[in-house]
Amino acid sequence: MTTDIHSSIDTLKQHLLYLGTVVEEGIKNSITSVRTLDAVLAAQVQEADSKINALEVDVEEDCLKILALHQPVASDLRFVVTSLKMNRELERIGDLASKVADKVILLDSAKGQENNPPVITIPADFEPIFATTLKMFSYCLDAFINEDSDLAYRICLMDDEVDTAKRNVRKQLEDIVAHDPNQQVYGPLLLSIARGMERIADHTTNTAEDIIYMLQGRIVRHEQVL
């Protein structure tokens, strides 16, 4: 029975990591689509969301089978519970990447409706949002694979960087529109992209907190991580 449950857990871990890599690719492609305003790539991100949804269902079924057949306890139970929660967070992150891509398509559409469309001005602080959010997600997968609680704590601290950059983007958008009223049509969509990336960082932080629970049995989501 011990061998069977460890084999099932190994399979679950591999399926969850594969889901993570697919989601990470979606985040990367959504970021690239914003940087390049590539509506075709954005559409590909949206199309990939159905694959993420299917993988999420498969991982959930893996978890439920382990719970039903093996009745895990202690660290094995924490791993399965964490996997269930992490699975849901990854699916949500995939949805958010798809929504970011949707805003790129809408930006392209808004630009296409103008006879002489102004160049879309992307606030400079999008780059810190992109870089930090992507790093947080990559670290999250590494923390899970390597069972690294220190790295998981570090992810929680990085979330503030994304929050600060998002606030800066809002201020930059206000300045851009004040100096060029033609940018007003793009402002809400760009702000929505910034919010979407911030939410990806939030869900990544939730996942890091779940990893801490898995490794230490400590619930930190209501604590101030120092």
Sequence and secondary structure as in RCSB ss.txt:
>XXXX:A:sequence
MTTDIHSSIDTLKQHLLYLGTVVEEGIKNSITSVRTLDAVLAAQVQEADSKINALEVDVEEDCLKILALHQPVAS
DLRFVVTSLKMNRELERIGDLASKVADKVILLDSAKGQENNPPVITIPADFEPIFATTLKMFSYCLDAFINEDSD
LAYRICLMDDEVDTAKRNVRKQLEDIVAHDPNQQVYGPLLLSIARGMERIADHTTNTAEDIIYMLQGRIVRHEQV
L
>XXXX:A:secstr
 HHHHHHHHHHHHHHHHHHHHHHHHHHHHHHHHHHHT HHHHHHHHHHHHHHHHHHHHHHHHHHHHHHHH   HH
HHHHHHHHHHHHHHHHHHHHHHHHHHHHHHHHHHHHHTSSS       TTHHHHHHHHHHHHHHHHHHHHHT HH
HHHHHHHHHHHHHHHHHHHHHHHHHHHHH GGGGGTHHHHHHHHHHHHHHHHHHHHHHHHHHHHHH    TTS  
 
